[in-house]
Amino acid sequence: IRRRTHLNELEKAFRKNEVPFVVVKGLGFHQEPEIIVLRSLLFFLVEPSDDFSLYLLLKSPLFGVSDDQILKYSKKKGLTLYERIKDEKEFKILRAIMGKINKTPLSHLMEEFMLLNSGWKVFWEPQKIANIKKFIQIVQDFESKGRSMQDIRAYFEEKKDAIEEPKANLNTEEMDAVKIMTVHTAKGLEFPVVFFVGMEEE
């Protein structure tokens, strides 16, 4: 592609037709759906009274709770959304994770959550898996430096609108997938089949 203007449309088309693909040197790490879900999880774990982050998490593909159902939960007893849903059987994973919040590193809790909630199956695309691993690694790096949970949350709060952060690097050499990249990125590379798209644009 000449520019990334229509990248979202290309990604949607490949997903719809179940064509494996990877965006080489793509930007917008913090805006990716899987990162928004992980960020919501992290914000909620750090601050359980953060109803908005929990709402985003419940609406995500990891839970798939409808607005109508959330509205029903909101009428139950409790000061926060979590207090109103925590005893529901479908949220036992959240309860289990919350029970370890001060005993287990955040990065480990996030990995455990992804495993217990089939997160790796939901976000199965290689790029999404790599992005999730990058997110958890950032959290782990902060923890290894002794930074607090509030510091980690503040970092991701500050970065959530930053579009220049690259997506996680992928080794695409042996990958049987369409590789989407700009003409500039493709300079010097060779492929058996190449499609130039959007060449009709001004």
Secondary structure, 3 states (H helix, E strand, C coil): CCCCCCHHHHHHHHHHCCCCEEECCCECHHHCHHHHHHHHHHHHHHCCCCHHHHHHHHHCCCCCCCHHHHHHHHCCCCCCHHHHHCCCHHHHHHHHHHCCCCCCCHHHHHHHHHHHCCHHHHCCCHHHHHHHHHHHHHHHHHHHCCCCHHHHHHHHHHHCCCCCCECCCCCCCCCCCEEECCCCCCCCCCCCCCCCCCCCCC
